[in-house]
Amino acid sequence: MSAGAHRSPLTYQVTLTVLVLAALALLMVVGLGSYAMVQADRTSLERQKIFFANGLQDQIAAVEREQESVTVWDDSVSNAKANNQTWMVENLSVWMYSYYGHNRVYVLDEANRPIHAMREGQVVAPAAYGEDEPALLPTIEKLRRLIAQPAKENASGGPLKLVAEDLVSLDGRPAILSVMPLVPSSDRVFQAPGSEYLHVSAEFIDDAVVGRIAEKYLLDGAHLLPLSQPVGSASIPLVDSRGVILGYVGWDQERPGLTLVRKAGPALILAVLVAASVLAFLLRRLRRASSALQISQSQAQYLAFHDTLTGLPNRALFEDRLRRVLLTANHDGVKVALLYLDIDRFKHVNDTLGHPAGDELVRQTASRLQQTIREVDTVARLGGDEFAIILIDVRDVRDAEDMSERLQQKFQLPFSLMDDQVFVSASIGIALSTAPETDADDLLRRADIALYEAKRNGRGRYQVFAGDMDDLLLRKRKVESELRNALAGGGGIKLTYQPIFAADGRTILGAEALVRWTHEVHGALPTQQFIAIAEERGMIGELGKWALLEACRFAAGTRLPWVAVNVSPLQLRDVGFAEQVASILAETGLAPGRLQLEITESVLLENNDTTLTALAKLRRLGISVVLDDFGTGYSSLGYLRRHAIDKLKIDRSFVRLLDEDSSATAIVRALIDLAIALDVEVTAEGVETEVQKALLVGMGCHQLQGYLLAPPLEPFQLLGLPGLSLGQNEPAPVRA
């Protein structure tokens, strides 16, 4: 037998063995690859389902937080029980739609009867509640039972939040339902147990809601599926508390395993020819694919908890870190400081240089903040131009103040935006954890209040939260509410009129309208105090319009030659102010020449285009513009010539010193000579003695106002003066 004959079976056996081993290896690779593909797709699908389920729970929690912002509020309890429909529209229903997107809102009384209803931003008849009542009632009854139970405490020792939520079907559409009682936020309002009104809010789970959840977790093709449509594996059911499926949410399933196999297909074909090379190639590709999958997951994790513009932690990660830091600090007995930072006049940068410049300013601000803080601390962007900084292990508030001063120094350097250097400042609110039970939400609220105080006190500064700031804010809100009620006809607010006399001290030339508010509890409130609150809380326009209307209506029915009304600088910044004044004159029938508007020197110093346009329009109407408290500000002669003021009023602080201080006499004489040179009228305020009157008349001042001649008078007292009576509409100087 030849050697070749001996080799042939061995070659065959070796070949067969190699082929069998290669086939087994290939089968093992294919089998393992198929198994890995299925497992990867299954694991990815389960993760996607968890993402969507967590996202839906986050959306339900968001609805509860949004609803809680209006249900735990003294005003909500008072206005709901008073059936104040207008207030409920502005705060409990339409506002919830326009600001948060809640689609339906109902307010129920203690017997679950509807007193207010809103659908899709439109107020509807309360009877519309009957259409949704079958779906809503189980959750409402659940909350009533919860309210009736003895009060319970949460983990932090506070009262357990009263809320009942569920998924329901309204008009065949799944929706998030949240029901909360309207409860007081303070001890000022008492509410008997069992008399709680309920706030019922529903937000439809539509493609927009689903899209937000999908965007957060980088999932594609997410959409809502009705019950009638077949669903695939990439879907989760929307189930209510009774286990009833209301619909499905579906999306385009990510299949990392299948993608891997498709990419490795050519290599699998090549494995048939070169088994060892193919196996090595497949292992390399498998490692690459696993690494790519890990990178993709890491990127998704990063995007979920970081701001895309700055790379800083976002609000979600910030809140998580703050809670963890506080838990550690409470356990170790150390303190945590929270800094809430806001870029001053950020909107002005956006408006003047554009949004790209605003984005660049935010990025540069983030970089400076990161460079300033310690590595152990956290800086996060909460949204827009708002940043928060967590300082751990601080000794006292001085550490937080030192950090704030360093941050302020960083803002003193210019920012390079759009090939230009821009200087901006920042306001900072500081809150310090002072007790072991300090809550993250409460610490953030304190820092927010401190930031508000920093901005209110001038911007470009920092403010440490003080305990009385809560009370101050509540008092301001209460005064604001009471002032709104007074302006709406609740009483207490009125106008008095102080006459302005000619040099003889008897002839009445006109009168100045003065706002007075007699509070039912605190009595007569200082005018400057409630006007400052009105300006701060955005009510000065409403208060000013009321005063102007009342003064014009009063003057139109008398022989008073003219009436003067004070105007806030904020009113003049309203582009429609001149048209509002013209409308009031038309409504009351008062001639424009019988109205004088008193402004302060700060209005001229602002040099605001809107303000200057309003003043020009008012003068074209025939209305006189009076510069009040003249001499106490910084107006230049150029301002006075440019704005063509009709009258100057010398401040009472100079008049009071006329018979005591020779320098005051010289100043008043100079002001009167200035008015004569400018060919404008001049009035002296605060005339209280005969000596002051004689000196003023001798200097050429022929309009006098003060307690020597007459104090501010009630309308009937002014009408009691000779020649001033209702029904005599021919204006003329009259003698007192």
C-alpha positions in Angstrom: 0.0 0.0 0.0 1.5 3.3 -1.0 2.2 6.2 1.3 -0.4 8.3 -0.5 -3.0 5.7 0.3 -2.1 5.9 4.0 -2.2 9.7 3.9 -5.5 9.9 2.2 -7.7 8.7 5.1 -5.7 10.7 7.6 -6.1 13.8 5.4 -9.8 13.0 5.1 -10.1 12.4 8.8 -8.2 15.6 9.6 -10.1 17.5 7.0 -13.3 16.0 8.2 -12.3 16.7 11.8 -11.3 20.3 10.9 -14.5 20.7 8.9 -16.6 19.3 11.7 -14.7 21.4 14.3 -15.1 24.4 12.0 -18.7 23.7 11.5 -19.2 23.2 15.2 -17.3 26.4 15.9 -19.4 28.2 13.3 -22.6 26.8 14.7 -21.5 27.8 18.2 -20.6 31.3 16.9 -23.9 31.5 15.0 -25.8 30.1 18.0 -24.1 32.4 20.5 -24.5 35.3 18.1 -28.2 34.7 17.7 -28.7 34.3 21.4 -26.7 37.5 22.1 -28.8 39.3 19.4 -32.1 38.2 21.0 -30.9 39.0 24.5 -29.5 42.4 23.5 -32.8 43.3 21.7 -34.8 42.0 24.7 -32.7 43.9 27.3 -32.8 47.0 25.2 -36.6 46.7 24.9 -37.1 46.2 28.6 -34.9 49.3 29.2 -37.0 51.3 26.8 -40.1 50.2 28.5 -38.7 51.2 31.9 -37.7 54.6 30.4 -41.3 55.2 29.2 -42.8 54.0 32.5 -40.5 56.3 34.5 -41.2 59.1 32.1 -44.9 58.7 32.6 -44.5 58.7 36.4 -42.4 61.8 36.1 -45.2 63.4 34.0 -47.8 62.5 36.7 -45.5 63.9 39.4 -45.1 67.1 37.3 -48.9 67.5 37.1 -49.1 67.1 40.9 -46.4 69.7 41.5 -48.0 72.1 39.1 -51.4 71.6 40.7 -49.9 72.0 44.2 -48.6 75.4 43.3 -52.2 76.8 43.3 -54.0 74.5 45.7 -51.9 75.2 48.9 -52.8 78.9 49.0 -54.9 81.1 51.3 -56.2 83.0 48.3 -57.4 79.7 46.6 -59.5 78.8 49.6 -61.0 82.2 50.0 -61.7 83.0 46.4 -63.1 79.5 45.6 -65.5 79.6 48.6 -66.4 83.2 47.6 -67.2 81.8 44.1 -64.8 84.4 42.6 -65.0 83.2 39.0 -62.6 85.8 37.6 -60.0 84.9 40.2 -60.4 81.2 39.5 -60.0 81.7 35.8 -56.8 83.6 36.3 -55.3 81.3 38.9 -57.0 77.9 39.0 -58.2 77.0 35.5 -57.2 79.0 32.4 -53.9 79.8 33.9 -53.2 76.1 34.5 -53.9 75.5 30.8 -51.9 78.4 29.4 -48.9 77.9 31.7 -48.8 74.2 32.3 -51.0 72.7 29.5 -53.6 71.1 31.8 -56.5 70.4 29.4 -59.4 70.2 31.9 -59.9 71.8 35.3 -62.9 71.5 37.7 -63.4 73.1 41.1 -65.8 71.2 43.3 -67.4 72.3 46.6 -67.6 70.3 49.7 -70.5 68.2 48.3 -68.6 67.5 45.1 -70.8 69.9 43.2 -69.0 71.7 40.4 -68.7 75.5 40.8 -66.2 76.2 38.0 -65.1 74.3 34.8 -62.5 74.8 32.1 -61.8 72.8 29.0 -58.9 73.5 26.6 -58.3 77.0 27.9 -62.0 78.0 27.7 -64.3 78.5 30.7 -67.4 76.3 30.3 -70.6 75.9 32.3 -70.0 73.9 35.5 -72.6 71.4 34.2 -70.0 70.2 31.7 -68.5 68.3 34.7 -71.4 65.8 34.4 -69.9 64.4 31.2 -66.6 63.5 32.9 -68.0 62.7 36.4 -68.3 58.9 35.9 -64.5 58.8 35.1 -63.5 61.2 37.7 -65.7 60.2 40.7 -63.7 57.2 41.9 -60.5 59.3 42.3 -62.5 62.1 43.9 -64.1 59.7 46.4 -60.7 58.2 47.1 -59.4 61.7 48.0 -62.4 62.4 50.2 -61.7 59.2 52.1 -58.1 60.2 52.5 -59.1 63.6 53.8 -61.5 62.0 56.3 -58.7 59.9 57.8 -56.6 61.1 60.7 -53.7 63.3 59.6 -50.5 61.4 58.8 -46.9 62.5 58.5 -44.5 62.0 55.7 -40.9 60.7 56.2 -39.6 64.2 57.0 -42.2 64.7 59.8 -44.4 67.1 57.8 -48.1 66.5 57.0 -48.7 63.9 54.3 -49.6 65.5 51.0 -53.3 65.0 50.2 -53.6 64.0 46.6 -55.3 61.3 44.6 -54.2 60.5 41.0 -55.0 58.0 38.4 -55.1 57.4 34.6 -58.6 57.9 33.2 -60.3 57.9 29.8 -62.0 61.2 28.9 -63.9 61.3 25.6 -62.1 58.1 24.6 -58.6 59.6 25.3 -56.3 58.6 28.1 -55.5 61.4 30.5 -53.5 62.0 33.7 -56.0 62.9 36.5 -54.9 64.6 39.7 -57.3 65.7 42.5 -56.1 67.9 45.4 -58.0 69.8 48.1 -57.8 73.6 48.3 -56.1 74.1 51.6 -54.7 77.3 53.3 -51.0 78.0 53.2 -51.0 79.8 56.5 -52.9 80.1 59.8 -54.7 83.2 58.5 -57.4 81.2 56.9 -59.4 78.6 58.8 -61.0 75.8 57.1 -63.2 73.3 58.9 -62.3 69.7 58.3 -64.7 68.2 55.7 -65.4 71.6 54.1 -62.5 71.4 51.6 -63.2 72.3 48.0 -61.4 70.2 45.4 -59.3 71.1 42.5 -59.6 68.5 39.7 -57.0 68.7 36.9 -56.6 66.5 33.9 -53.9 66.5 31.2 -54.4 64.3 28.1 -51.7 61.9 27.3 -51.3 62.8 23.6 -48.5 62.6 21.1 -47.0 65.9 22.5 -46.7 64.4 26.0 -45.4 61.1 24.7 -42.9 63.0 22.5 -41.5 64.8 25.5 -40.9 61.6 27.3 -39.3 60.0 24.1 -37.1 63.0 23.5 -35.8 62.8 27.1 -34.6 59.2 26.5 -33.7 59.5 22.9 -36.3 57.2 21.5 -37.7 57.5 18.0 -41.2 57.3 16.5 -43.0 57.5 19.8 -46.8 57.9 19.5 -50.1 57.0 21.2 -51.9 53.9 20.0 -55.6 53.4 20.4 -57.1 50.2 21.8 -58.4 49.3 18.3 -55.0 49.3 16.7 -52.7 46.2 16.9 -49.6 46.8 19.1 -46.1 45.4 18.7 -43.6 44.5 21.3 -42.2 48.0 21.5 -45.2 49.4 23.5 -46.5 49.7 27.0 -50.1 49.8 28.1 -51.7 52.8 29.9 -53.5 51.1 32.8 -55.7 52.8 35.4 -55.9 51.8 39.1 -58.5 49.1 38.3 -56.3 47.4 35.8 -58.3 48.6 32.8 -56.1 49.4 29.7 -56.9 52.8 28.3 -54.5 52.7 25.4 -50.9 52.0 24.4 -47.7 54.0 23.8 -45.6 52.6 21.0 -42.2 53.5 19.5 -39.7 52.3 17.0 -37.8 49.6 18.8 -34.0 50.0 19.0 -32.4 46.6 18.0 -28.7 46.8 18.9 -28.4 43.0 18.5 -29.9 42.9 15.0 -27.8 45.8 14.0 -24.8 44.0 15.1 -25.6 40.9 13.1 -26.2 42.9 10.0 -22.9 44.7 10.3 -21.1 41.3 10.9 -22.9 39.5 8.0 -19.9 39.8 5.6 -17.6 38.5 8.3 -19.9 35.5 8.9 -19.7 34.6 5.2 -16.0 35.0 5.3 -15.9 32.7 8.4 -17.0 29.8 6.2 -13.7 30.0 4.2 -11.4 31.2 7.0 -12.8 30.0 10.3 -10.1 31.2 12.6 -9.9 34.6 10.9 -13.6 35.0 11.0 -13.8 34.1 14.7 -11.1 36.6 15.6 -12.8 39.2 13.3 -16.2 38.5 15.0 -14.7 38.9 18.4 -13.2 42.2 17.5 -16.5 43.4 16.0 -18.3 42.2 19.1 -16.0 44.1 21.3 -16.5 47.2 19.2 -20.2 46.9 19.1 -20.4 46.4 22.8 -18.2 49.4 23.3 -20.4 51.5 20.9 -23.5 50.3 22.7 -22.0 51.3 26.1 -21.0 54.7 24.6 -24.5 55.2 23.3 -26.0 54.4 26.7 -23.5 56.7 28.4 -24.4 59.5 26.0 -28.1 58.9 26.7 -27.5 58.9 30.4 -25.4 62.1 30.1 -28.1 63.9 28.0 -30.8 63.0 30.5 -29.0 64.8 33.3 -27.0 67.5 31.7 -27.7 70.8 30.0 -27.0 70.6 26.3 -25.9 74.3 26.0 -23.3 74.4 28.8 -22.7 70.8 29.7 -23.6 71.6 33.3 -25.9 69.4 35.4 -29.5 70.2 34.7 -32.4 70.7 37.2 -33.0 66.9 37.5 -29.4 66.1 38.4 -29.1 69.2 40.6 -32.1 68.3 42.7 -30.8 64.8 43.1 -27.4 66.0 44.2 -28.9 68.6 46.5 -31.0 66.0 48.3 -28.1 63.6 48.6 -25.8 66.4 49.9 -28.4 67.4 52.5 -28.9 63.8 53.7 -25.1 63.5 54.2 -24.9 66.9 55.8 -27.8 66.2 58.2 -26.2 62.9 59.1 -22.7 64.4 59.7 -23.9 67.6 61.3 -22.3 69.9 58.7 -23.9 72.8 56.7 -24.7 73.3 53.1 -25.1 76.6 51.3 -27.2 77.1 48.2 -26.5 80.0 45.8 -29.2 80.9 43.3 -27.7 83.1 40.6 -29.5 85.1 37.8 -27.9 87.3 35.1 -29.3 90.8 35.3 -31.0 92.2 32.3 -30.4 89.0 30.3 -33.5 89.8 28.1 -31.9 93.0 27.1 -28.8 91.1 25.7 -31.1 88.8 23.8 -33.2 91.7 22.4 -30.3 93.8 21.3 -27.6 91.3 20.2 -29.8 88.3 19.4 -30.3 84.8 20.8 -26.9 83.5 19.6 -25.2 86.2 21.8 -27.5 85.2 24.7 -26.5 81.6 24.3 -22.8 82.5 24.2 -23.3 84.7 27.4 -24.8 81.7 29.1 -21.9 79.5 28.0 -19.3 81.9 29.2 -21.1 82.4 32.5 -21.1 78.7 33.1 -17.4 78.5 32.4 -16.6 81.3 34.9 -18.8 79.7 37.5 -17.0 76.3 37.1 -13.6 78.0 37.3 -14.6 79.8 40.6 -16.1 77.0 42.7 -14.3 74.1 44.3 -14.1 70.7 42.7 -16.3 69.2 45.5 -19.1 71.8 44.8 -21.7 71.7 42.1 -22.9 74.3 39.7 -26.0 73.6 37.6 -28.0 75.4 35.0 -31.7 75.4 36.0 -32.9 77.0 32.8 -32.6 80.3 30.9 -30.1 82.5 32.7 -30.6 80.9 36.1 -27.8 78.9 37.8 -27.6 77.2 41.2 -24.4 76.4 43.1 -24.2 73.8 45.9 -21.5 74.6 48.4 -20.8 71.6 50.8 -19.2 71.6 54.2 -19.4 75.4 54.8 -18.6 76.7 58.3 -21.0 79.6 58.3 -22.7 82.1 56.0 -19.5 84.0 55.6 -18.1 81.2 53.4 -21.1 81.6 51.1 -20.7 85.4 51.1 -17.0 85.0 50.2 -17.9 82.7 47.3 -20.6 85.2 46.2 -18.0 88.1 46.2 -15.6 86.0 44.1 -18.4 85.3 41.6 -19.3 89.0 41.5 -15.7 89.8 40.7 -15.8 87.4 37.8 -18.8 89.3 36.4 -16.8 92.6 36.5 -14.7 91.3 33.6 -16.3 92.0 30.1 -17.9 89.2 28.1 -16.9 88.9 24.4 -20.1 88.5 22.4 -20.5 89.0 18.7 -17.1 90.7 18.3 -18.1 93.2 21.0 -17.4 93.5 24.7 -20.4 93.5 27.0 -20.6 94.2 30.7 -23.3 92.4 32.7 -23.9 91.8 36.4 -25.5 89.0 38.3 -27.7 88.8 41.4 -27.3 86.0 43.9 -29.6 84.7 46.6 -28.0 82.7 49.4 -29.7 80.1 51.6 -27.9 78.1 54.4 -29.1 74.8 55.8 -29.6 75.7 59.5 -31.3 72.6 60.9 -30.8 68.8 60.5 -34.2 68.5 58.9 -33.6 71.1 56.2 -35.5 70.1 53.1 -34.2 70.5 49.5 -37.3 72.2 48.2 -37.4 74.6 51.2 -33.7 75.5 50.8 -34.3 76.2 47.1 -37.4 78.3 47.9 -35.4 80.4 50.4 -32.6 81.0 47.9 -35.2 82.0 45.4 -36.7 84.5 47.8 -33.2 85.9 48.6 -32.5 86.3 44.9 -35.7 88.2 44.5 -34.7 90.6 47.3 -31.3 91.0 45.8 -32.8 92.1 42.5 -35.4 94.3 44.2 -32.7 96.1 46.1 -30.7 97.1 43.0 -29.3 94.0 41.2 -25.6 93.3 40.9 -25.4 92.2 44.5 -26.0 89.1 46.8 -28.6 88.7 49.5 -28.6 86.2 52.3 -32.0 84.8 53.2 -33.4 86.1 56.5 -36.2 84.6 58.4 -38.4 87.6 58.0 -38.3 87.5 54.2 -41.0 84.8 54.2 -43.2 87.0 56.3 -42.4 90.1 54.2 -43.3 88.3 51.0 -46.6 87.0 52.5 -47.4 90.5 53.8 -46.7 92.0 50.4 -48.9 89.4 48.7 -51.6 90.1 51.2 -51.4 93.9 50.7 -51.5 93.2 46.9 -54.6 91.1 47.2 -56.3 93.6 49.5 -55.4 96.5 47.1 -56.8 94.6 44.2 -60.0 94.0 46.2 -60.2 97.7 47.1 -59.7 98.8 43.5 -62.4 96.3 42.5 -64.9 98.1 44.7 -64.1 96.6 48.0 -63.8 100.0 49.6 -61.2 101.8 51.6 -59.4 103.5 48.7 -60.3 107.1 47.7 -59.0 110.4 46.4 -58.6 113.6 48.4 -57.9 117.0 46.8 -55.5 119.7 48.0 -56.3 123.1 46.4 -53.7 125.2 44.8 -54.2 128.9 45.4 -53.2 132.2 43.7 -50.9 134.7 45.4 -53.9 136.3 47.2 -54.4 133.0 49.1 -58.1 133.0 48.3 -58.5 132.3 44.5 -58.4 128.5 43.8 -56.5 127.8 40.6 -56.8 124.0 40.7 -56.3 121.0 42.9 -54.0 118.0 43.2 -55.6 114.6 43.5 -54.0 112.5 46.2 -54.6 108.7 46.7 -55.5 107.6 50.2 -56.1 104.1 51.5 -57.8 103.4 54.8 -57.2 99.7 55.6 -59.9 98.0 57.5 -57.3 96.6 59.9 -54.3 98.8 59.8 -56.1 102.1 59.3 -54.6 104.8 57.0 -51.6 103.3 55.2 -48.7 105.6 54.1 -49.2 106.4 50.4 -45.6 105.8 49.5 -45.8 102.3 51.0 -48.7 100.9 49.1 -47.7 102.7 45.9 -44.3 101.1 46.1 -45.9 97.7 46.5 -48.2 98.4 43.6 -45.2 99.2 41.4 -43.3 96.2 42.6 -46.2 93.7 42.1 -47.2 95.1 38.7 -50.4 96.9 39.9 -49.4 100.5 39.4 -51.0 100.6 36.0 -54.4 99.5 37.4 -54.1 101.9 40.4 -53.0 104.8 38.2 -55.9 104.3 35.8 -58.4 104.2 38.7 -57.0 107.5 40.2 -57.0 109.2 36.8 -60.5 108.1 36.0 -61.8 109.2 39.5 -60.1 112.6 39.3 -61.3 113.4 35.8 -64.9 112.3 36.6 -64.9 114.5 39.7 -63.4 117.5 38.0 -65.8 117.3 35.0 -68.7 117.8 37.4 -67.3 121.0 39.1 -66.1 124.5 38.3 -62.6 123.4 39.3 -60.3 125.0 36.6 -58.0 121.9 36.5 -57.0 118.8 38.4 -53.5 117.5 38.7 -52.8 113.7 39.0 -49.5 112.1 39.8 -48.1 109.6 37.2 -45.7 106.8 38.0 -42.6 106.3 35.7 -43.8 102.7 35.1 -47.1 104.0 33.7 -45.2 106.2 31.1 -43.3 103.1 30.0 -46.6 101.6 28.8 -46.8 102.2 25.0 -50.6 102.7 25.3 -50.6 105.1 28.2 -51.3 108.3 26.1 -54.2 106.5 24.4 -55.5 105.4 27.8 -55.5 109.0 29.0 -57.3 110.2 25.9 -60.0 107.5 26.4 -60.6 108.5 30.0 -61.0 112.2 29.0 -63.5 111.2 26.3 -65.4 108.9 28.8 -65.6 111.6 31.5 -66.1 114.6 29.2 -63.2 116.6 30.8 -61.4 119.0 28.5 -57.7 118.1 28.0 -56.7 121.6 29.1 -58.2 120.9 32.6 -55.9 118.0 33.3 -52.3 118.2 34.5 -50.1 115.2 34.9 -47.3 115.4 37.5 -44.1 113.5 36.9 -40.8 113.3 38.7 -37.3 114.2 37.5 -36.3 110.5 37.2 -38.7 110.2 34.2 -36.6 112.7 32.3 -33.3 111.2 33.4 -34.3 107.8 32.0 -34.4 109.2 28.5 -36.6 106.2 27.5 -38.0 106.4 23.9 -41.4 105.0 25.0 -41.6 107.6 27.9 -40.6 110.5 25.7 -43.1 109.5 23.0 -45.9 109.3 25.6 -45.1 112.8 27.0 -45.1 114.3 23.5 -48.5 112.7 22.7 -49.9 114.0 25.9 -48.8 117.5 25.3 -50.2 117.4 21.7 -53.6 116.4 23.3 -53.4 119.7 25.2 -52.6 118.1 28.6 -50.1 120.0 30.8 -47.0 118.2 32.1 -45.8 119.2 35.5 -42.4 118.5 37.0 -43.0 117.6 40.6 -40.6 117.9 43.5 -38.3 120.1 41.4 -34.9 120.7 42.8 -34.5 117.3 44.6 -33.3 115.4 41.5 -30.7 115.9 38.8 -32.5 117.4 35.8 -30.3 119.6 33.6 -31.5 122.7 31.7 -31.1 120.6 28.6 -33.7 118.1 29.7 -36.1 120.9 30.7 -35.8 122.6 27.3 -35.9 119.4 25.3 -39.1 118.1 27.0 -41.0 121.4 27.1 -42.4 121.1 30.7 -45.4 123.2 31.4 -44.9 123.8 35.1 -42.4 123.3 37.8 -43.3 122.5 41.4 -40.7 123.5 44.0 -40.3 120.8 46.6 -41.6 121.4 50.1 -38.1 120.6 51.6 -36.9 124.0 50.3 -40.1 125.9 51.1 -40.0 124.7 54.7 -36.6 126.3 55.3 -37.4 129.7 53.7 -37.8 131.6 56.9 -34.9 129.8 58.6 -32.1 129.3 56.1 -30.7 132.0 53.8 -29.3 129.3 51.4 -32.8 127.8 51.0 -34.1 131.3 50.2 -31.4 131.7 47.5 -32.2 128.3 46.0 -36.0 128.9 45.9 -35.4 132.3 44.3 -33.1 130.7 41.7 -35.7 128.0 40.9 -38.4 130.6 40.5 -36.2 132.8 38.2 -35.4 129.6 36.2 -39.1 128.9 35.7 -39.7 132.5 34.6 -36.8 132.3 32.2 -38.2 129.1 30.7 -41.6 130.7 30.5 -43.3 128.0 32.6 -45.6 128.2 35.6 -44.2 127.5 39.0 -46.0 126.2 42.1 -44.6 126.2 45.7 -45.5 123.1 47.7 -45.7 122.9 51.5 -46.5 126.5 52.4 -47.2 126.5 56.1 -46.5 130.0 57.4 -47.4 133.6 56.4 -43.7 134.4 56.2 -43.1 131.6 53.7 -46.1 132.9 51.7 -45.0 136.5 51.7 -41.4 135.6 50.6 -42.7 133.3 47.8 -45.1 136.0 46.4 -42.3 138.6 46.6 -40.1 136.3 44.6 -42.7 136.0 41.8 -44.3 132.7 42.7 -48.0 133.0 42.1 -49.2 129.5 42.8 -49.2 128.2 46.3 -50.1 124.9 47.9 -49.8 123.9 51.6 -51.5 123.5 54.9 -51.5 127.3 55.6 -54.0 127.6 52.8 -55.9 124.3 52.8 -55.0 120.6 53.7 -56.1 117.7 51.4 -59.9 117.8 51.4 -62.6 115.2 50.9 -64.5 115.8 47.6 -67.5 117.2 49.5 -65.3 119.5 51.5 -63.7 120.9 48.4 -67.1 121.3 46.8 -68.2 123.3 49.9 -65.8 126.0 49.1 -67.5 129.1 47.4 -67.9 128.6 43.6 -67.1 124.9 43.6 -70.3 122.8 43.3 -71.6 120.0 41.3 -73.3 120.8 38.0 -71.3 124.0 37.3 -69.1 122.9 34.4 -67.8 126.3 33.3 -64.2 126.3 34.6 -62.9 129.5 36.1 -60.7 130.6 39.0 -62.9 130.8 42.1 -62.5 132.5 45.4 -62.5 130.5 48.6 
